[in-house]
């Protein structure tokens, strides 16, 4: 039973940094090791991490999470981080790339995480009736040509909360042949990203959305991303909390600020048929 609105949940900034860095009482050395590995992966990994953790912990305050599903998790490092923090929650991590899931499996074994399973899931297939209290996906929908049923199925998999993060783009990007071609050639994306309007459309008029806002805000996010990419691993580990604190600043930007990503937190509800 959901008891609190995410709009009513506010974490103190220092508390949020400790939470995302693995420096609070729920975490421990295994969680900090995973944050170090997230940092070493560069790209947008740290930004994705802090947004996922904040959204999950926000929903958790609302209540009703005992099972969690990640769709297209890759190695699932941030999801494993959450599993360490919350051993009472059963996490199921899915991806089509078995080699990436194998990384997660090795981390589960190395860190002795007992509440995680792995598998595959096709968002274009009709759900089999299994529901999860939390369903998340990071940069998945743009890889699926027929994204409308995929978005509907993702919501249908949730019995309480769902959260997605996708690339953000301008309306002009969506009709620019060169931009579309580069998105496919570089990342295998059928579209460069979503605007707030196109994302709301693909989620459907009946989607129960608590927040929809941009992330990876410019120019700060790209600056941090580049510094992480250029830093030596020893520096990343030594300055883990500092990097996490800077990434957490991305959580407080205006809902429509210029940025490279867009995230949505919603809750389960009646999902009607969509075109």
C-alpha positions as CSV (number, residue, x, y, z in Angstrom):
1,X,0.0,0.0,0.0
2,X,1.5,3.3,-1.0
3,X,1.2,5.7,1.9
4,X,3.2,8.8,0.9
5,X,3.6,10.9,-2.2
6,X,7.1,11.1,-3.6
7,X,6.5,14.9,-3.8
8,X,6.4,14.9,0.0
9,X,9.7,13.0,0.4
10,X,12.8,15.2,0.9
11,X,16.2,13.9,1.8
12,X,18.8,16.2,3.4
13,X,21.5,16.8,0.8
14,X,24.3,15.4,3.0
15,X,22.1,12.3,3.8
16,X,21.5,11.8,0.1
17,X,25.2,11.9,-0.7
18,X,26.0,9.4,2.1
19,X,23.2,7.2,0.8
20,X,24.4,7.2,-2.8
21,X,28.1,6.9,-1.9
22,X,27.5,3.9,0.4
23,X,28.6,5.7,3.5
24,X,25.4,5.3,5.6
25,X,24.6,2.5,8.1
26,X,22.6,0.5,5.5
27,X,25.5,0.1,3.1
28,X,28.9,-1.3,4.1
29,X,32.1,-2.2,2.3
30,X,30.4,-4.2,-0.5
31,X,28.2,-1.2,-1.4
32,X,31.2,1.1,-1.5
33,X,33.1,-1.3,-3.7
34,X,30.2,-1.2,-6.2
35,X,30.2,2.6,-6.2
36,X,33.9,2.5,-6.9
37,X,33.2,0.2,-9.9
38,X,30.4,2.5,-11.1
39,X,32.8,5.4,-11.0
40,X,35.4,3.4,-13.0
41,X,32.9,2.8,-15.8
42,X,32.7,6.4,-16.7
43,X,30.1,7.6,-19.3
44,X,26.9,8.5,-17.4
45,X,27.2,5.6,-15.0
46,X,27.5,7.7,-11.8
47,X,24.7,10.0,-12.8
48,X,22.5,7.0,-13.5
49,X,23.4,5.6,-10.2
50,X,22.4,8.6,-8.1
51,X,19.1,9.1,-10.0
52,X,18.2,5.4,-9.5
53,X,19.1,5.3,-5.9
54,X,17.2,8.6,-5.1
55,X,14.1,7.4,-7.0
56,X,14.1,3.9,-5.3
57,X,14.7,5.3,-1.8
58,X,12.0,7.9,-2.4
59,X,9.5,5.2,-3.4
60,X,10.5,3.1,-0.5
61,X,9.5,5.8,1.9
62,X,6.1,5.5,0.3
63,X,6.1,1.8,1.2
64,X,5.0,-1.4,-0.5
65,X,8.3,-2.6,-2.0
66,X,9.3,-6.2,-1.3
67,X,10.2,-7.3,-4.8
68,X,12.1,-5.4,-7.5
69,X,12.6,-5.9,-11.2
70,X,15.3,-4.3,-13.4
71,X,14.8,-4.4,-17.1
72,X,17.9,-4.1,-19.2
73,X,20.2,-3.7,-16.2
74,X,23.6,-4.6,-17.9
75,X,26.0,-5.6,-15.2
76,X,23.5,-4.2,-12.7
77,X,26.0,-2.6,-10.3
78,X,23.7,0.0,-9.0
79,X,20.9,-2.5,-8.6
80,X,23.3,-4.7,-6.6
81,X,24.1,-1.7,-4.5
82,X,20.4,-1.4,-3.6
83,X,20.2,-5.1,-2.9
84,X,23.0,-4.8,-0.4
85,X,21.3,-1.9,1.3
86,X,17.9,-3.7,1.4
87,X,18.5,-7.5,2.0
88,X,14.8,-7.8,2.8
89,X,13.8,-7.0,-0.8
90,X,14.1,-9.6,-3.6
91,X,15.7,-8.2,-6.7
92,X,15.4,-9.8,-10.2
93,X,17.8,-8.4,-12.8
94,X,17.3,-8.9,-16.5
95,X,19.2,-8.2,-19.7
96,X,19.5,-9.8,-23.2
97,X,23.3,-9.6,-22.9
98,X,24.4,-12.7,-20.9
99,X,28.0,-11.5,-20.8
100,X,27.0,-8.3,-18.9
101,X,24.7,-10.3,-16.6
102,X,27.7,-12.6,-15.9
103,X,29.5,-9.6,-14.4
104,X,26.6,-9.1,-12.0
105,X,26.6,-12.8,-11.2
106,X,30.3,-12.6,-10.3
107,X,29.7,-9.6,-8.1
108,X,26.8,-11.4,-6.3
109,X,29.2,-14.3,-5.6
110,X,32.1,-12.2,-4.6
111,X,30.1,-10.0,-2.3
112,X,27.8,-12.8,-1.0
113,X,24.6,-11.0,-2.0
114,X,21.7,-13.4,-1.3
115,X,18.7,-11.6,-2.5
116,X,19.4,-11.3,-6.2
117,X,18.4,-13.5,-9.2
118,X,19.1,-13.0,-12.9
119,X,17.2,-13.7,-16.1
120,X,16.0,-12.3,-19.4
121,X,12.8,-10.5,-20.3
122,X,11.3,-9.3,-23.6
123,X,9.3,-6.1,-23.1
124,X,7.5,-6.8,-26.4
125,X,6.1,-10.1,-25.1
126,X,2.9,-10.1,-23.1
127,X,3.5,-10.1,-19.3
128,X,3.0,-13.6,-17.8
129,X,1.1,-12.3,-14.8
130,X,4.1,-11.9,-12.5
131,X,4.2,-8.5,-10.8
132,X,6.9,-6.6,-8.9
133,X,6.5,-3.8,-6.5
134,X,9.3,-1.8,-8.2
135,X,10.1,-1.9,-11.9
136,X,13.0,0.1,-13.3
137,X,14.8,0.5,-16.7
138,X,17.6,2.7,-17.7
139,X,18.1,3.7,-21.3
140,X,16.0,0.8,-22.7
141,X,13.0,2.2,-24.6
142,X,15.0,4.1,-27.2
143,X,16.5,0.7,-28.3
144,X,13.0,-0.7,-29.0
145,X,11.4,0.3,-32.3
146,X,7.9,-0.4,-31.2
147,X,8.2,1.4,-27.9
148,X,4.5,1.9,-27.2
149,X,3.7,-1.7,-26.2
150,X,7.1,-2.0,-24.5
151,X,6.2,1.0,-22.3
152,X,2.8,-0.4,-21.6
153,X,4.2,-3.8,-20.6
154,X,6.8,-2.2,-18.4
155,X,4.0,-0.5,-16.4
156,X,1.9,-3.7,-16.3
157,X,4.8,-5.5,-14.7
158,X,4.5,-3.2,-11.7
159,X,2.2,-3.6,-8.7
160,X,3.3,-0.4,-7.0
161,X,6.1,1.7,-8.5
162,X,7.9,2.0,-11.9
163,X,10.8,4.3,-12.9
164,X,12.5,4.8,-16.2
165,X,15.4,6.9,-17.5
166,X,15.9,7.6,-21.2
167,X,17.9,10.0,-23.3
168,X,16.5,13.5,-23.7
169,X,16.4,15.3,-27.0
170,X,14.9,18.3,-28.7
171,X,11.8,18.2,-31.0
172,X,14.2,19.0,-33.9
173,X,16.4,16.0,-33.2
174,X,13.4,13.7,-33.8
175,X,13.1,14.8,-37.4
176,X,16.8,15.3,-38.2
177,X,17.9,12.4,-40.4
178,X,21.6,12.9,-39.5
179,X,20.8,12.9,-35.8
180,X,18.7,9.8,-36.1
181,X,21.4,8.0,-38.1
182,X,24.1,8.9,-35.6
183,X,21.9,7.7,-32.7
184,X,21.6,4.3,-34.5
185,X,25.2,4.0,-35.6
186,X,26.7,5.0,-32.3
187,X,24.2,3.4,-29.8
188,X,21.7,1.2,-31.6
189,X,18.9,3.7,-30.8
190,X,15.8,3.8,-33.0
191,X,15.4,7.5,-31.9
192,X,17.8,10.0,-30.5
193,X,15.7,10.3,-27.3
194,X,12.5,11.7,-26.0
195,X,11.0,15.1,-25.3
196,X,8.7,15.4,-22.3
197,X,5.8,15.4,-24.7
198,X,6.8,12.3,-26.7
199,X,7.7,10.4,-23.5
200,X,4.3,11.2,-22.0
201,X,2.7,10.0,-25.2
202,X,4.5,6.7,-25.3
203,X,3.7,6.1,-21.6
204,X,0.0,6.7,-22.3
205,X,-2.6,9.1,-21.1
206,X,-3.5,6.8,-18.2
207,X,0.0,6.6,-16.8
208,X,0.1,7.7,-13.2
209,X,3.2,9.9,-13.1
210,X,4.6,11.4,-9.9
211,X,7.5,13.2,-11.6
212,X,8.9,13.6,-15.1
213,X,12.0,15.8,-15.3
214,X,15.2,16.2,-17.2
215,X,18.6,15.1,-15.9
216,X,22.3,15.2,-16.9
217,X,22.0,18.9,-16.8
218,X,24.4,21.0,-18.9
219,X,27.1,22.1,-18.6
220,X,27.8,20.6,-15.1
221,X,26.9,17.0,-15.9
222,X,29.2,16.8,-19.0
223,X,32.0,18.5,-17.1
224,X,31.8,15.9,-14.3
225,X,31.5,13.1,-16.8
226,X,34.7,14.2,-18.6
227,X,36.6,14.6,-15.3
228,X,35.6,11.1,-14.2
229,X,36.6,9.7,-17.6
230,X,40.0,11.3,-17.4
231,X,40.8,10.5,-13.7
232,X,43.0,7.6,-12.6
233,X,41.2,4.8,-10.7
234,X,43.1,5.6,-7.6
235,X,41.8,9.2,-7.7
236,X,38.2,8.0,-8.3
237,X,38.4,5.7,-5.3
238,X,40.0,8.3,-3.0
239,X,37.6,11.0,-4.0
240,X,34.5,8.8,-4.3
241,X,32.3,10.9,-1.9
242,X,33.3,14.1,-3.7
243,X,32.4,12.8,-7.1
244,X,29.1,11.4,-5.7
245,X,28.3,14.7,-4.1
246,X,28.8,16.6,-7.4
247,X,26.7,14.0,-9.2
248,X,23.9,14.5,-6.6
249,X,23.7,18.2,-7.6
250,X,22.1,16.9,-10.8
251,X,19.1,15.8,-8.7
252,X,18.1,19.3,-7.9
253,X,17.8,20.9,-11.3
254,X,14.6,22.4,-12.7
255,X,12.2,19.8,-14.2
256,X,12.7,21.1,-17.7
257,X,16.4,22.3,-17.6
258,X,18.5,21.5,-20.6
259,X,20.0,18.0,-20.2
260,X,20.9,14.8,-21.8
261,X,18.4,12.5,-19.9
262,X,14.9,12.5,-18.7
263,X,13.5,10.4,-15.8
264,X,10.0,9.4,-14.8
265,X,8.7,8.0,-11.5
266,X,5.2,6.6,-11.7
267,X,2.9,4.2,-9.9
268,X,0.9,1.2,-10.9
269,X,-2.7,1.9,-12.1
270,X,-5.2,0.9,-14.7
271,X,-3.3,0.6,-18.0
272,X,-5.7,0.8,-21.0
273,X,-5.0,-0.1,-24.6
274,X,-2.8,2.3,-26.5
275,X,-1.9,2.9,-30.0
